[in-house]
Amino acid sequence: MEEAPLVIVKLGGSVITRKSDEARTRAKVLRRLAEELCGPGAPRLIVLHGAGSFGHPGAVRWHLAEAPPPQGDPHRTRGAAIVSAEVRRLHGEVVKELVDAGGRPVSVPVAGVATNRAGKLGGLDTGPFRRWLSAGFTPVSFGDVVLDDRWGCSILSADTIALELARAFHPERVLFVSDVMGVLGPPIRGKRPVVAELSPEVVNSLSPTVGAPDVTGGIRGKAEAMLAIAGIGTLAGLISGLSDGALSRAIRGEAVYGSWAKAAAR
């Protein structure tokens, strides 16, 4: 029997938390997005989320996205433990909203199934995601602190997790939900239009996000992940989570305003 379509959704930290206010959610936005994910006609889902104001400030403070100094850093493991605890606080709120919206979420933290090597993904066991999906649940994971066989520990972003899961599961589409309408292009008459279709040239012209702390590459990191996902044959889109109904339409396969990386032929 053919399996139902699968969609991977990554809720950006910028849309579910207030990145200028440490450890504070956008409660109404998070609740609405959970309701859209669990609404009628929703496909099978894997849901990921960023850390936003719960994780990025601490990751910057304790330099968890960088190599430790040659003499070591006695504060690194303590900082990693604090960041890990903070992102789990946010994760609990995400899972609770999905439960309250009528979903069947189950937490699948990557800290127990992934390792990094010098700040880059070394390996991710996707078996737990597959088993929970097969049992009828919605696996929910998040950007986290993981063991790093060169640095001791480092950050694994939800964008990277989305790419790795796309390689493993070949979903119909991967949706990155943000607080912006899409990737913004160069100014035209004083305004920056949304780039409807991503290309390597567009991505190469982007700079990492400035302003609120972001240790995962900002908008350029997301765009690079989207191109890589498209390269393995899966449509990837960046849409706004602040537009009511956009996410529910996108997971059903309807056309939604945003930036898209078209799937290469499989």
Contacts in CASP RR format, 6 or more apart in sequence:
PFRMAT RR
TARGET T0000
AUTHOR 0000-0000-0000
METHOD contacts of the structure
MODEL  1
MEEAPLVIVKLGGSVITRKSDEARTRAKVLRRLAEELCGPGAPRLIVLHG
AGSFGHPGAVRWHLAEAPPPQGDPHRTRGAAIVSAEVRRLHGEVVKELVD
AGGRPVSVPVAGVATNRAGKLGGLDTGPFRRWLSAGFTPVSFGDVVLDDR
WGCSILSADTIALELARAFHPERVLFVSDVMGVLGPPIRGKRPVVAELSP
EVVNSLSPTVGAPDVTGGIRGKAEAMLAIAGIGTLAGLISGLSDGALSRA
IRGEAVYGSWAKAAAR
3 44 0 8 1.000
4 43 0 8 1.000
4 44 0 8 1.000
5 43 0 8 1.000
5 44 0 8 1.000
5 171 0 8 1.000
5 172 0 8 1.000
6 43 0 8 1.000
6 44 0 8 1.000
6 45 0 8 1.000
6 46 0 8 1.000
6 133 0 8 1.000
6 169 0 8 1.000
6 171 0 8 1.000
6 172 0 8 1.000
7 43 0 8 1.000
7 44 0 8 1.000
7 45 0 8 1.000
7 46 0 8 1.000
7 171 0 8 1.000
7 172 0 8 1.000
7 173 0 8 1.000
7 174 0 8 1.000
7 175 0 8 1.000
7 251 0 8 1.000
8 45 0 8 1.000
8 46 0 8 1.000
8 47 0 8 1.000
8 48 0 8 1.000
8 162 0 8 1.000
8 165 0 8 1.000
8 166 0 8 1.000
8 169 0 8 1.000
8 171 0 8 1.000
8 173 0 8 1.000
8 174 0 8 1.000
8 175 0 8 1.000
9 37 0 8 1.000
9 45 0 8 1.000
9 46 0 8 1.000
9 47 0 8 1.000
9 48 0 8 1.000
9 174 0 8 1.000
9 175 0 8 1.000
9 177 0 8 1.000
9 247 0 8 1.000
9 251 0 8 1.000
10 47 0 8 1.000
10 48 0 8 1.000
10 49 0 8 1.000
10 50 0 8 1.000
10 158 0 8 1.000
10 159 0 8 1.000
10 161 0 8 1.000
10 162 0 8 1.000
10 174 0 8 1.000
10 175 0 8 1.000
10 176 0 8 1.000
10 177 0 8 1.000
11 30 0 8 1.000
11 33 0 8 1.000
11 47 0 8 1.000
11 48 0 8 1.000
11 49 0 8 1.000
11 50 0 8 1.000
11 94 0 8 1.000
11 177 0 8 1.000
12 49 0 8 1.000
12 50 0 8 1.000
12 52 0 8 1.000
12 158 0 8 1.000
12 176 0 8 1.000
12 177 0 8 1.000
12 178 0 8 1.000
12 179 0 8 1.000
13 19 0 8 1.000
13 49 0 8 1.000
13 50 0 8 1.000
13 51 0 8 1.000
13 52 0 8 1.000
13 53 0 8 1.000
14 52 0 8 1.000
14 178 0 8 1.000
14 179 0 8 1.000
14 180 0 8 1.000
14 212 0 8 1.000
15 26 0 8 1.000
15 29 0 8 1.000
15 33 0 8 1.000
15 177 0 8 1.000
15 178 0 8 1.000
15 179 0 8 1.000
15 240 0 8 1.000
15 241 0 8 1.000
15 242 0 8 1.000
16 25 0 8 1.000
16 26 0 8 1.000
16 29 0 8 1.000
16 30 0 8 1.000
16 33 0 8 1.000
16 49 0 8 1.000
16 50 0 8 1.000
16 52 0 8 1.000
16 90 0 8 1.000
16 94 0 8 1.000
17 23 0 8 1.000
17 24 0 8 1.000
17 25 0 8 1.000
17 26 0 8 1.000
17 51 0 8 1.000
17 52 0 8 1.000
17 53 0 8 1.000
17 54 0 8 1.000
17 90 0 8 1.000
18 24 0 8 1.000
18 25 0 8 1.000
18 26 0 8 1.000
18 53 0 8 1.000
19 52 0 8 1.000
19 53 0 8 1.000
19 56 0 8 1.000
19 212 0 8 1.000
19 213 0 8 1.000
20 53 0 8 1.000
20 212 0 8 1.000
21 53 0 8 1.000
22 53 0 8 1.000
22 54 0 8 1.000
22 57 0 8 1.000
23 53 0 8 1.000
23 54 0 8 1.000
23 86 0 8 1.000
23 89 0 8 1.000
23 90 0 8 1.000
24 53 0 8 1.000
25 90 0 8 1.000
25 93 0 8 1.000
29 241 0 8 1.000
29 242 0 8 1.000
30 93 0 8 1.000
30 94 0 8 1.000
30 97 0 8 1.000
31 97 0 8 1.000
31 100 0 8 1.000
31 101 0 8 1.000
32 244 0 8 1.000
33 97 0 8 1.000
33 177 0 8 1.000
33 241 0 8 1.000
33 247 0 8 1.000
34 94 0 8 1.000
34 97 0 8 1.000
34 98 0 8 1.000
34 100 0 8 1.000
34 101 0 8 1.000
35 101 0 8 1.000
36 245 0 8 1.000
36 247 0 8 1.000
36 248 0 8 1.000
36 251 0 8 1.000
37 45 0 8 1.000
37 47 0 8 1.000
37 98 0 8 1.000
37 101 0 8 1.000
37 103 0 8 1.000
37 247 0 8 1.000
37 248 0 8 1.000
37 251 0 8 1.000
38 98 0 8 1.000
38 101 0 8 1.000
38 102 0 8 1.000
38 103 0 8 1.000
39 101 0 8 1.000
39 248 0 8 1.000
41 252 0 8 1.000
42 248 0 8 1.000
42 251 0 8 1.000
42 252 0 8 1.000
43 172 0 8 1.000
43 251 0 8 1.000
43 252 0 8 1.000
44 133 0 8 1.000
44 136 0 8 1.000
44 138 0 8 1.000
45 138 0 8 1.000
45 251 0 8 1.000
46 129 0 8 1.000
46 133 0 8 1.000
46 138 0 8 1.000
46 139 0 8 1.000
46 140 0 8 1.000
46 141 0 8 1.000
46 165 0 8 1.000
46 169 0 8 1.000
46 171 0 8 1.000
47 94 0 8 1.000
47 98 0 8 1.000
47 105 0 8 1.000
47 138 0 8 1.000
47 139 0 8 1.000
47 140 0 8 1.000
47 141 0 8 1.000
48 140 0 8 1.000
48 141 0 8 1.000
48 142 0 8 1.000
48 143 0 8 1.000
48 158 0 8 1.000
48 161 0 8 1.000
48 162 0 8 1.000
48 165 0 8 1.000
49 90 0 8 1.000
49 91 0 8 1.000
49 94 0 8 1.000
49 140 0 8 1.000
49 142 0 8 1.000
49 143 0 8 1.000
49 158 0 8 1.000
50 87 0 8 1.000
50 90 0 8 1.000
50 142 0 8 1.000
50 143 0 8 1.000
50 157 0 8 1.000
50 158 0 8 1.000
51 59 0 8 1.000
51 83 0 8 1.000
51 86 0 8 1.000
51 87 0 8 1.000
51 90 0 8 1.000
51 142 0 8 1.000
51 143 0 8 1.000
51 144 0 8 1.000
51 158 0 8 1.000
52 90 0 8 1.000
53 212 0 8 1.000
54 86 0 8 1.000
54 87 0 8 1.000
54 89 0 8 1.000
54 90 0 8 1.000
55 83 0 8 1.000
55 86 0 8 1.000
55 87 0 8 1.000
55 90 0 8 1.000
56 212 0 8 1.000
56 213 0 8 1.000
56 214 0 8 1.000
56 215 0 8 1.000
56 216 0 8 1.000
57 213 0 8 1.000
58 64 0 8 1.000
58 79 0 8 1.000
58 82 0 8 1.000
58 83 0 8 1.000
58 86 0 8 1.000
58 213 0 8 1.000
59 65 0 8 1.000
59 83 0 8 1.000
59 145 0 8 1.000
59 155 0 8 1.000
59 213 0 8 1.000
59 215 0 8 1.000
60 213 0 8 1.000
60 215 0 8 1.000
61 79 0 8 1.000
62 73 0 8 1.000
62 75 0 8 1.000
62 76 0 8 1.000
62 78 0 8 1.000
62 79 0 8 1.000
62 80 0 8 1.000
62 82 0 8 1.000
62 83 0 8 1.000
63 73 0 8 1.000
63 76 0 8 1.000
64 76 0 8 1.000
64 79 0 8 1.000
64 80 0 8 1.000
64 83 0 8 1.000
64 145 0 8 1.000
64 153 0 8 1.000
64 154 0 8 1.000
64 155 0 8 1.000
64 215 0 8 1.000
65 119 0 8 1.000
65 154 0 8 1.000
65 155 0 8 1.000
65 215 0 8 1.000
65 216 0 8 1.000
67 118 0 8 1.000
67 150 0 8 1.000
67 151 0 8 1.000
68 76 0 8 1.000
68 151 0 8 1.000
68 152 0 8 1.000
76 152 0 8 1.000
76 153 0 8 1.000
77 153 0 8 1.000
80 145 0 8 1.000
80 153 0 8 1.000
83 145 0 8 1.000
84 111 0 8 1.000
84 144 0 8 1.000
84 145 0 8 1.000
87 142 0 8 1.000
87 143 0 8 1.000
87 144 0 8 1.000
87 145 0 8 1.000
88 109 0 8 1.000
90 142 0 8 1.000
91 107 0 8 1.000
91 109 0 8 1.000
91 140 0 8 1.000
91 142 0 8 1.000
92 107 0 8 1.000
94 140 0 8 1.000
94 142 0 8 1.000
95 105 0 8 1.000
95 107 0 8 1.000
95 140 0 8 1.000
98 105 0 8 1.000
98 138 0 8 1.000
98 140 0 8 1.000
99 105 0 8 1.000
103 138 0 8 1.000
104 136 0 8 1.000
104 137 0 8 1.000
104 138 0 8 1.000
105 137 0 8 1.000
105 138 0 8 1.000
105 139 0 8 1.000
105 140 0 8 1.000
106 132 0 8 1.000
106 137 0 8 1.000
106 138 0 8 1.000
106 139 0 8 1.000
106 140 0 8 1.000
107 140 0 8 1.000
107 141 0 8 1.000
108 128 0 8 1.000
108 129 0 8 1.000
108 132 0 8 1.000
108 139 0 8 1.000
108 140 0 8 1.000
108 141 0 8 1.000
109 141 0 8 1.000
109 142 0 8 1.000
109 144 0 8 1.000
110 124 0 8 1.000
110 141 0 8 1.000
110 142 0 8 1.000
110 143 0 8 1.000
110 144 0 8 1.000
110 146 0 8 1.000
110 156 0 8 1.000
110 161 0 8 1.000
111 144 0 8 1.000
111 145 0 8 1.000
111 146 0 8 1.000
111 147 0 8 1.000
112 146 0 8 1.000
113 124 0 8 1.000
113 125 0 8 1.000
113 126 0 8 1.000
113 127 0 8 1.000
113 128 0 8 1.000
114 121 0 8 1.000
114 122 0 8 1.000
114 123 0 8 1.000
114 124 0 8 1.000
114 125 0 8 1.000
114 146 0 8 1.000
114 156 0 8 1.000
114 161 0 8 1.000
115 122 0 8 1.000
115 123 0 8 1.000
115 146 0 8 1.000
115 147 0 8 1.000
115 148 0 8 1.000
115 149 0 8 1.000
116 122 0 8 1.000
116 146 0 8 1.000
116 147 0 8 1.000
116 148 0 8 1.000
116 149 0 8 1.000
116 150 0 8 1.000
116 151 0 8 1.000
116 154 0 8 1.000
116 155 0 8 1.000
116 156 0 8 1.000
117 148 0 8 1.000
117 149 0 8 1.000
117 150 0 8 1.000
118 148 0 8 1.000
118 150 0 8 1.000
118 151 0 8 1.000
118 154 0 8 1.000
119 148 0 8 1.000
119 150 0 8 1.000
119 151 0 8 1.000
119 154 0 8 1.000
119 155 0 8 1.000
121 156 0 8 1.000
121 160 0 8 1.000
121 164 0 8 1.000
122 149 0 8 1.000
123 164 0 8 1.000
124 161 0 8 1.000
124 164 0 8 1.000
124 165 0 8 1.000
126 164 0 8 1.000
126 165 0 8 1.000
126 168 0 8 1.000
126 169 0 8 1.000
128 139 0 8 1.000
129 139 0 8 1.000
129 141 0 8 1.000
129 165 0 8 1.000
129 168 0 8 1.000
129 169 0 8 1.000
130 168 0 8 1.000
130 169 0 8 1.000
132 138 0 8 1.000
132 139 0 8 1.000
133 139 0 8 1.000
141 158 0 8 1.000
141 161 0 8 1.000
142 158 0 8 1.000
143 155 0 8 1.000
143 156 0 8 1.000
143 157 0 8 1.000
143 158 0 8 1.000
143 161 0 8 1.000
143 216 0 8 1.000
144 155 0 8 1.000
144 156 0 8 1.000
145 153 0 8 1.000
145 154 0 8 1.000
145 155 0 8 1.000
145 156 0 8 1.000
146 153 0 8 1.000
146 154 0 8 1.000
146 155 0 8 1.000
146 156 0 8 1.000
147 153 0 8 1.000
148 154 0 8 1.000
155 215 0 8 1.000
155 216 0 8 1.000
157 215 0 8 1.000
157 216 0 8 1.000
157 217 0 8 1.000
158 216 0 8 1.000
159 176 0 8 1.000
159 216 0 8 1.000
159 221 0 8 1.000
159 222 0 8 1.000
159 225 0 8 1.000
160 216 0 8 1.000
160 225 0 8 1.000
162 174 0 8 1.000
162 176 0 8 1.000
162 225 0 8 1.000
162 229 0 8 1.000
163 225 0 8 1.000
163 228 0 8 1.000
163 229 0 8 1.000
165 171 0 8 1.000
166 174 0 8 1.000
166 229 0 8 1.000
166 232 0 8 1.000
166 234 0 8 1.000
166 236 0 8 1.000
167 232 0 8 1.000
170 232 0 8 1.000
170 233 0 8 1.000
170 234 0 8 1.000
170 266 0 8 1.000
171 234 0 8 1.000
172 234 0 8 1.000
172 235 0 8 1.000
172 253 0 8 1.000
173 234 0 8 1.000
173 235 0 8 1.000
173 236 0 8 1.000
173 237 0 8 1.000
173 250 0 8 1.000
173 251 0 8 1.000
173 253 0 8 1.000
174 226 0 8 1.000
174 229 0 8 1.000
174 234 0 8 1.000
174 235 0 8 1.000
174 236 0 8 1.000
174 237 0 8 1.000
175 236 0 8 1.000
175 237 0 8 1.000
175 239 0 8 1.000
175 247 0 8 1.000
175 250 0 8 1.000
175 251 0 8 1.000
176 222 0 8 1.000
176 225 0 8 1.000
176 226 0 8 1.000
176 236 0 8 1.000
176 237 0 8 1.000
176 238 0 8 1.000
176 239 0 8 1.000
177 239 0 8 1.000
177 240 0 8 1.000
177 241 0 8 1.000
177 247 0 8 1.000
178 222 0 8 1.000
178 238 0 8 1.000
178 239 0 8 1.000
178 240 0 8 1.000
178 241 0 8 1.000
179 240 0 8 1.000
179 241 0 8 1.000
179 242 0 8 1.000
180 219 0 8 1.000
180 238 0 8 1.000
180 240 0 8 1.000
181 194 0 8 1.000
181 239 0 8 1.000
181 240 0 8 1.000
181 243 0 8 1.000
181 257 0 8 1.000
181 258 0 8 1.000
182 194 0 8 1.000
182 195 0 8 1.000
182 238 0 8 1.000
182 239 0 8 1.000
182 240 0 8 1.000
182 258 0 8 1.000
182 259 0 8 1.000
183 194 0 8 1.000
183 195 0 8 1.000
183 198 0 8 1.000
183 202 0 8 1.000
183 206 0 8 1.000
183 219 0 8 1.000
183 223 0 8 1.000
183 238 0 8 1.000
183 259 0 8 1.000
184 192 0 8 1.000
184 193 0 8 1.000
184 194 0 8 1.000
184 195 0 8 1.000
185 192 0 8 1.000
185 193 0 8 1.000
185 194 0 8 1.000
185 195 0 8 1.000
185 202 0 8 1.000
185 205 0 8 1.000
186 192 0 8 1.000
186 205 0 8 1.000
194 257 0 8 1.000
194 258 0 8 1.000
194 259 0 8 1.000
195 202 0 8 1.000
195 259 0 8 1.000
196 258 0 8 1.000
196 259 0 8 1.000
196 260 0 8 1.000
197 259 0 8 1.000
197 260 0 8 1.000
197 261 0 8 1.000
197 262 0 8 1.000
198 223 0 8 1.000
198 226 0 8 1.000
198 227 0 8 1.000
198 230 0 8 1.000
198 259 0 8 1.000
198 260 0 8 1.000
198 261 0 8 1.000
200 227 0 8 1.000
202 223 0 8 1.000
203 220 0 8 1.000
203 223 0 8 1.000
203 224 0 8 1.000
203 227 0 8 1.000
206 219 0 8 1.000
206 220 0 8 1.000
206 223 0 8 1.000
207 220 0 8 1.000
208 214 0 8 1.000
208 217 0 8 1.000
208 218 0 8 1.000
208 219 0 8 1.000
208 220 0 8 1.000
208 221 0 8 1.000
209 217 0 8 1.000
209 218 0 8 1.000
209 219 0 8 1.000
209 220 0 8 1.000
222 238 0 8 1.000
223 238 0 8 1.000
223 259 0 8 1.000
223 261 0 8 1.000
225 236 0 8 1.000
226 236 0 8 1.000
226 237 0 8 1.000
226 238 0 8 1.000
226 259 0 8 1.000
226 261 0 8 1.000
227 236 0 8 1.000
227 261 0 8 1.000
229 236 0 8 1.000
229 261 0 8 1.000
230 236 0 8 1.000
230 261 0 8 1.000
230 262 0 8 1.000
230 263 0 8 1.000
230 264 0 8 1.000
231 261 0 8 1.000
231 263 0 8 1.000
231 264 0 8 1.000
232 264 0 8 1.000
232 266 0 8 1.000
233 263 0 8 1.000
233 264 0 8 1.000
233 265 0 8 1.000
233 266 0 8 1.000
234 263 0 8 1.000
235 260 0 8 1.000
235 261 0 8 1.000
235 262 0 8 1.000
235 263 0 8 1.000
236 260 0 8 1.000
236 261 0 8 1.000
236 263 0 8 1.000
237 250 0 8 1.000
237 258 0 8 1.000
237 259 0 8 1.000
237 260 0 8 1.000
237 261 0 8 1.000
238 258 0 8 1.000
238 259 0 8 1.000
238 260 0 8 1.000
239 246 0 8 1.000
239 247 0 8 1.000
239 250 0 8 1.000
239 256 0 8 1.000
239 257 0 8 1.000
239 258 0 8 1.000
240 246 0 8 1.000
240 257 0 8 1.000
240 258 0 8 1.000
241 247 0 8 1.000
243 257 0 8 1.000
246 256 0 8 1.000
246 257 0 8 1.000
249 255 0 8 1.000
249 256 0 8 1.000
250 256 0 8 1.000
END
